Amino acid sequence: MRKEPPLVMQALWAVVGLLLTMGGTFLEAFFTSPPWNWTGQGVKAVSLGVTYQIGAVLLTGCMAGARAAAAAQIAYVVLGLTWLPVFAQGGGLQYLFNPSFGYILGFVAGAWVCGAIAHRLACRLEYLAFSSLFGLVTIHLYGLVYLFLFYFVTNWRSLNTNHFPLGEYVLRYSVYPLAGQLALVCAVAVLAFVLRKLMFY
């Protein structure tokens, strides 16, 4: 069984992971593919339809290990709920009543799951992709559970569901972004593999 990186490395990656998560919230993810026409139109970038936020969460797990990655995301949630507008739609305690907040809570568990798997297995590309995929699934599970709880709490007095379109939220937060997030999983696995080889762990 492999061990997590030294405590100093964990602390460093926890800080880096927090900063990457905050920055990635507002940075749209793009990809490009060959052939590239450098002299003509240049490199054409195509949007993945998601931001780099979840990629930052998973990269932190792959690099920092379970505890440090989860700590970075706990810090992110606390900062967002207290005074910094680090969430996609701002911040503050009122964000608890945002249907998408469960996905943010899932960052903590997703980072932990990703880090735990990534550092129990050998540093191989397929294992890092596997750990990132499980982290992504964990985030979506938390988000969907929160959505369903939000739905039932909102509608517990009435059978009228027009004011909370559950299906629309599931599509918006779990179905539509999934393809772009899977592309980020692949990118995270490659980047984490290269970084861990360069850093000898």
C-alpha positions in Angstrom: 0.0 0.0 0.0 1.3 3.4 -1.0 1.6 6.2 1.5 0.3 9.8 1.2 3.0 12.5 0.5 4.9 14.1 3.4 3.0 16.5 5.7 4.8 19.5 4.2 3.8 18.5 0.7 0.2 17.8 1.8 0.0 21.3 3.4 1.4 22.9 0.3 -1.0 21.1 -2.0 -3.9 21.9 0.3 -3.2 25.6 -0.1 -2.6 25.2 -3.9 -5.8 23.2 -4.1 -7.8 25.9 -2.4 -6.5 28.6 -4.7 -7.1 26.4 -7.8 -10.6 25.7 -6.7 -11.4 29.4 -6.1 -9.8 30.4 -9.4 -11.2 27.5 -11.4 -14.8 28.5 -10.4 -14.6 31.4 -12.7 -12.4 30.0 -15.5 -14.1 28.3 -18.4 -12.5 25.1 -19.6 -11.5 24.8 -23.3 -9.8 22.1 -25.4 -8.2 22.1 -28.8 -7.3 19.4 -31.2 -5.0 19.0 -34.2 -4.4 19.8 -37.0 -3.4 23.3 -35.9 -3.0 26.0 -38.5 -0.4 28.3 -36.9 -0.1 30.6 -39.9 -3.8 30.9 -40.7 -6.5 30.8 -38.1 -4.2 29.7 -35.3 -5.4 27.3 -32.6 -9.1 27.0 -32.4 -10.4 26.5 -28.8 -13.7 24.8 -28.1 -15.5 25.3 -24.8 -16.2 22.1 -22.7 -19.2 23.8 -21.2 -17.8 23.7 -17.7 -15.3 25.5 -15.5 -12.0 24.2 -14.2 -13.5 24.0 -10.7 -14.1 20.2 -10.5 -10.8 19.6 -12.2 -9.1 21.6 -9.4 -10.8 19.5 -6.8 -9.8 16.2 -8.4 -6.2 17.4 -9.1 -5.9 18.3 -5.4 -7.0 14.8 -4.4 -4.5 13.1 -6.8 -1.6 15.3 -5.6 -2.3 16.0 -1.9 -3.9 12.8 -0.6 -7.3 12.3 1.1 -6.9 14.4 4.2 -5.2 17.5 2.7 -7.5 17.5 -0.3 -10.6 17.3 1.9 -9.2 20.1 4.1 -8.7 22.3 1.1 -12.4 21.9 0.1 -13.6 22.4 3.7 -11.7 25.7 3.7 -13.3 26.6 0.4 -16.8 25.9 1.7 -16.2 27.8 4.9 -14.8 30.8 3.0 -17.8 30.8 0.7 -20.4 30.6 3.4 -18.8 33.3 5.5 -17.6 36.3 3.6 -15.9 35.6 0.3 -17.9 35.3 -3.0 -16.0 32.3 -4.2 -18.9 30.3 -5.3 -20.2 30.5 -8.9 -23.2 32.7 -7.8 -21.6 34.5 -5.0 -21.4 33.3 -1.4 -22.9 33.8 2.1 -25.1 31.6 4.3 -28.0 32.1 1.9 -26.1 29.7 -0.5 -27.4 26.9 1.7 -30.7 27.4 0.0 -29.2 27.1 -3.4 -30.2 23.8 -5.1 -26.7 23.4 -6.4 -25.0 23.6 -2.9 -24.9 19.8 -2.5 -22.4 19.6 -5.3 -20.2 22.1 -3.4 -20.5 19.9 -0.3 -19.6 17.0 -2.5 -16.3 18.6 -3.2 -15.1 17.6 0.3 -16.1 14.0 -0.1 -15.1 13.8 -3.7 -11.6 15.2 -2.9 -11.3 12.7 -0.1 -12.3 9.7 -2.2 -10.1 10.7 -5.1 -7.1 11.3 -2.8 -7.7 8.0 -0.9 -7.8 5.9 -4.0 -5.0 7.8 -5.8 -2.5 7.2 -2.9 -3.5 3.6 -2.2 -2.6 2.5 -5.7 0.6 2.8 -7.8 1.2 6.1 -9.6 -0.2 4.9 -13.0 -2.2 6.9 -15.4 -5.2 4.5 -15.4 -5.3 4.4 -11.6 -5.3 8.2 -11.4 -8.1 8.4 -14.0 -10.0 5.7 -11.9 -9.6 7.7 -8.7 -10.7 11.0 -10.4 -13.7 9.3 -11.9 -14.8 8.0 -8.5 -14.3 11.4 -7.0 -16.5 12.9 -9.7 -19.2 10.3 -9.1 -19.1 11.1 -5.4 -19.6 14.8 -6.1 -22.6 14.1 -8.2 -24.1 11.7 -5.6 -23.9 14.4 -3.0 -25.3 17.0 -5.4 -28.3 14.7 -6.4 -29.1 13.8 -2.8 -29.1 17.5 -1.8 -31.4 18.3 -4.8 -33.9 15.6 -3.9 -33.9 16.7 -0.2 -34.3 20.3 -1.3 -37.2 19.2 -3.6 -39.0 17.3 -0.8 -38.5 20.1 1.8 -39.8 22.6 -0.7 -42.9 20.6 -1.6 -43.8 18.9 1.6 -47.0 20.9 2.1 -48.3 20.6 -1.4 -48.4 18.4 -4.5 -47.7 21.4 -6.7 -44.2 21.0 -8.1 -44.2 23.9 -10.6 -42.1 26.1 -8.4 -39.2 23.6 -8.2 -38.4 21.9 -11.5 -36.4 19.0 -10.2 -35.8 17.4 -13.6 -34.5 20.7 -14.9 -32.0 21.0 -12.1 -30.8 17.4 -12.5 -30.2 18.1 -16.2 -28.5 21.4 -15.6 -26.1 20.2 -12.8 -25.6 16.5 -13.5 -26.4 15.6 -17.1 -25.4 18.5 -19.3 -21.9 19.2 -17.7 -21.0 15.5 -17.5 -19.2 15.2 -20.9 -17.0 18.2 -20.1 -16.3 16.9 -16.6 -15.2 13.5 -18.0 -12.8 15.4 -20.3 -11.5 17.1 -17.2 -11.0 13.7 -15.5 -8.8 12.7 -18.4 -6.8 15.9 -18.2 -6.4 15.7 -14.5 -5.1 12.1 -14.7 -2.5 13.1 -17.2 -1.4 16.2 -15.4 -1.3 14.4 -12.0 0.7 11.6 -13.5 3.3 14.0 -14.9 3.6 16.1 -11.8 3.9 13.1 -9.5 6.7 11.6 -11.6 8.5 14.9 -11.6 8.1 15.2 -7.8 9.1 11.6 -7.2 6.0 10.3 -5.3 
